[in-house]
Amino acid sequence: MKSSKTLLITGVSSGFGRALAQEALATGLKVVGTVRTEQAKDDFEALAPGVAFGRVLDVTDFDAIDAVVSEIENSVGPIDVLVNNAGYGHEGIMEESPLSEMRRQFDVNVFGAVAMMKAVLPFMRARRRGHIMNMTSMGGFITMPGIAYYCGSKFALEGVSEALSKEVSPFGIAVTAVAPGSFRTDWAGRSMKRTPRSIPDYDDVFDPVRRSREEKSGQQLGDPRKAARAMLTAIAADRPPVHLLLGSDALGLVRGKLSALDDEIRAWEAVTVSTDG
């Protein structure tokens, strides 16, 4: 990847966004990173003055996104790669969790990402080149009790990404959905929104999952900096993947899900085809 390329990464204050920004800057790339406060903007730009550019933006401020992207194109230069990283996790049993929490989860994880894509696409399409990278999750393939809203948002972003890749590939634009497994980020800690428990019937199915997640927080196998290097490898590829799993746990769990799905499809194949004609 040429050092003249510019990455726009949402959510660079911590986690994957911060790791990717730092690795990209270390290789000589320009990075525009979105943050939530002026202080965070100053902190980010101090990482690499002249090549790290901060912009204050909430990805749910849909009316502001087009103007921010246009300003970046005019003042920093063409956005070669958009990385939709901003997002968070919601933990809560579905029956217990209000719809308002689902709307917020989708506003950030899905609608915010789509709004960013829609803002950069006219520029990329005019240039007949570009790359959009959407941070999804292994939770966009597999599920577990207690994160229904989160998994729903990541399944949605996986689907949007795959469909978009088919729409824009004729224009030289690549789309990659990156699905990490468990990494040492703050996803399960400070960044997670938790709905209080209220229905004892769910204790047996959910409490062990919550305890395990809390105990492993900060000790996960995945290294965010290695994830960042893997993403830069995909960005630099002549033919970037549409789907990229990160982490051995994601690989094993997703393969297991696909195998179980194939078994279920085969078991019900007679019923499936009985509807023809």
Secondary structure as GFF3:
##gff-version 3
##sequence-region A 1 277
A	DSSP	beta_strand	6	10	.	.	.	ID=ss1
A	DSSP	alpha_helix	15	26	.	.	.	ID=ss2
A	DSSP	beta_strand	30	35	.	.	.	ID=ss3
A	DSSP	alpha_helix	38	45	.	.	.	ID=ss4
A	DSSP	beta_strand	52	56	.	.	.	ID=ss5
A	DSSP	alpha_helix	62	75	.	.	.	ID=ss6
A	DSSP	beta_strand	81	84	.	.	.	ID=ss7
A	DSSP	beta_strand	89	91	.	.	.	ID=ss8
A	DSSP	alpha_helix	99	106	.	.	.	ID=ss9
A	DSSP	pi_helix	107	111	.	.	.	ID=ss10
A	DSSP	alpha_helix	112	127	.	.	.	ID=ss11
A	DSSP	beta_strand	130	135	.	.	.	ID=ss12
A	DSSP	three_ten_helix	138	140	.	.	.	ID=ss13
A	DSSP	alpha_helix	148	168	.	.	.	ID=ss14
A	DSSP	three_ten_helix	169	171	.	.	.	ID=ss15
A	DSSP	beta_strand	173	180	.	.	.	ID=ss16
A	DSSP	beta_strand	192	194	.	.	.	ID=ss17
A	DSSP	three_ten_helix	200	202	.	.	.	ID=ss18
A	DSSP	alpha_helix	203	216	.	.	.	ID=ss19
A	DSSP	alpha_helix	224	236	.	.	.	ID=ss20
A	DSSP	beta_strand	243	246	.	.	.	ID=ss21
A	DSSP	alpha_helix	248	267	.	.	.	ID=ss22
A	DSSP	alpha_helix	269	273	.	.	.	ID=ss23
###
